[in-house]
Amino acid sequence: MHTLAESVEVLAVDASCTSDTLTVTLSDGRAVSAPLAWFPRLLGATPRQRADWELIGGGIGLHWEAVDEDISVASLLHPENFVRLPTRIQPTRKKRRAHNGRRAARG
């Protein structure tokens, strides 16, 4: 028996921004939020500029003309493939173990 898996494309239907968060409502009812820090152009935009967006590609993404920003729904659902996330500044596991070992040796 063969099964046909249908790919359902989720589209944006609405968007809003606070001073630090972008929230996009999707056609399947979900709301996806992301920090504006991921999108420096929106982070630096005025509230009025952030509110002035339009759907592109029938909802596959959003566009902000005033700040020349385009964000796809795919990038919000799978940011690891699209967004350059800040790296955490923490010692590696190996360095932490060495540091903790020195501390324990001091007593």
Kinemage of the C-alpha trace (Angstrom):
@kinemage 1
@onewidth
@group {chain A} dominant
@subgroup {mainchain}
@vectorlist {calphas} color= white
{ca met a 1} P 0.000 0.000 0.000
{ca his a 2} L 1.342 3.422 -0.946
{ca thr a 3} L 0.829 6.490 1.150
{ca leu a 4} L 0.941 9.931 -0.347
{ca ala a 5} L 2.169 12.524 2.112
{ca glu a 6} L 0.847 15.915 1.231
{ca ser a 7} L 2.936 18.930 2.038
{ca val a 8} L 0.797 21.668 3.515
{ca glu a 9} L 2.283 25.116 3.226
{ca val a 10} L 1.691 27.283 6.263
{ca leu a 11} L 1.249 30.961 5.441
{ca ala a 12} L 1.411 34.174 7.432
{ca val a 13} L -1.914 35.943 7.917
{ca asp a 14} L -1.026 38.635 10.460
{ca ala a 15} L 1.967 40.161 12.212
{ca ser a 16} L 2.733 42.506 15.070
{ca cys a 17} L 5.790 43.838 16.831
{ca thr a 18} L 6.500 44.970 20.343
{ca ser a 19} L 9.680 46.808 21.237
{ca asp a 20} L 11.547 43.490 21.358
{ca thr a 21} L 9.423 40.753 19.728
{ca leu a 22} L 7.999 39.916 16.312
{ca thr a 23} L 4.854 37.754 16.402
{ca val a 24} L 3.415 36.233 13.241
{ca thr a 25} L 0.029 34.513 13.121
{ca leu a 26} L -0.066 31.567 10.727
{ca ser a 27} L -2.881 30.202 8.594
{ca asp a 28} L -3.108 27.064 10.747
{ca gly a 29} L -3.817 29.147 13.873
{ca arg a 30} L -0.345 29.054 15.418
{ca ala a 31} L 1.457 32.214 16.477
{ca val a 32} L 5.234 32.231 16.130
{ca ser a 33} L 7.344 34.756 18.030
{ca ala a 34} L 10.968 35.686 17.591
{ca pro a 35} L 13.172 38.290 19.232
{ca leu a 36} L 13.671 41.439 17.184
{ca ala a 37} L 17.388 41.036 17.903
{ca trp a 38} L 17.335 38.404 15.141
{ca phe a 39} L 16.265 41.127 12.707
{ca pro a 40} L 18.426 44.223 13.275
{ca arg a 41} L 16.552 46.326 10.714
{ca leu a 42} L 13.282 45.803 12.581
{ca leu a 43} L 14.981 46.286 15.921
{ca gly a 44} L 16.184 49.702 14.773
{ca ala a 45} L 12.858 50.653 13.170
{ca thr a 46} L 10.282 52.948 14.704
{ca pro a 47} L 6.997 51.476 15.965
{ca arg a 48} L 5.259 53.031 12.970
{ca gln a 49} L 7.730 51.415 10.545
{ca arg a 50} L 7.313 48.026 12.261
{ca ala a 51} L 3.531 48.286 11.942
{ca asp a 52} L 3.755 49.010 8.188
{ca trp a 53} L 4.248 45.500 6.782
{ca glu a 54} L 2.733 43.580 3.886
{ca leu a 55} L 2.368 39.911 2.980
{ca ile a 56} L 4.539 38.703 0.127
{ca gly a 57} L 4.117 35.608 -2.006
{ca gly a 58} L 0.569 35.104 -0.808
{ca gly a 59} L 1.774 34.806 2.787
{ca ile a 60} L 5.055 32.905 2.462
{ca gly a 61} L 6.686 35.940 4.009
{ca leu a 62} L 6.414 39.511 5.195
{ca his a 63} L 7.969 42.709 3.870
{ca trp a 64} L 8.696 46.028 5.575
{ca glu a 65} L 9.260 48.607 2.840
{ca ala a 66} L 10.555 51.410 5.073
{ca val a 67} L 13.428 49.313 6.421
{ca asp a 68} L 13.859 46.962 3.417
{ca glu a 69} L 13.281 43.811 5.473
{ca asp a 70} L 11.857 40.502 4.251
{ca ile a 71} L 11.176 37.594 6.600
{ca ser a 72} L 9.894 34.216 5.458
{ca val a 73} L 7.584 31.966 7.441
{ca ala a 74} L 10.124 29.176 6.879
{ca ser a 75} L 12.808 31.206 8.672
{ca leu a 76} L 10.515 31.647 11.674
{ca leu a 77} L 9.603 27.973 11.828
{ca his a 78} L 13.200 26.752 11.323
{ca pro a 79} L 15.496 29.582 12.462
{ca glu a 80} L 18.495 27.270 12.686
{ca asn a 81} L 18.474 27.119 8.854
{ca phe a 82} L 18.090 30.840 8.231
{ca val a 83} L 18.920 33.082 11.177
{ca arg a 84} L 22.429 33.654 12.410
{ca leu a 85} L 21.862 33.171 16.122
{ca pro a 86} L 24.350 34.699 18.557
{ca thr a 87} L 26.819 32.198 19.925
{ca arg a 88} L 26.808 31.720 23.655
{ca ile a 89} L 29.930 32.960 25.350
{ca gln a 90} L 30.593 30.177 27.773
{ca pro a 91} L 33.610 27.993 28.343
{ca thr a 92} L 33.539 24.673 26.577
{ca arg a 93} L 32.668 21.588 28.595
{ca lys a 94} L 36.348 20.592 28.694
{ca lys a 95} L 37.405 23.982 30.075
{ca arg a 96} L 34.590 23.933 32.655
{ca arg a 97} L 35.725 20.523 33.913
{ca ala a 98} L 39.327 21.713 34.199
{ca his a 99} L 38.232 24.868 36.016
{ca asn a 100} L 35.966 22.943 38.387
{ca gly a 101} L 38.777 20.467 39.060
{ca arg a 102} L 41.140 23.286 40.064
{ca arg a 103} L 38.515 24.719 42.369
{ca ala a 104} L 37.955 21.326 44.036
{ca ala a 105} L 41.718 20.829 44.448
{ca arg a 106} L 41.992 24.119 46.354
{ca gly a 107} L 39.481 22.802 48.855
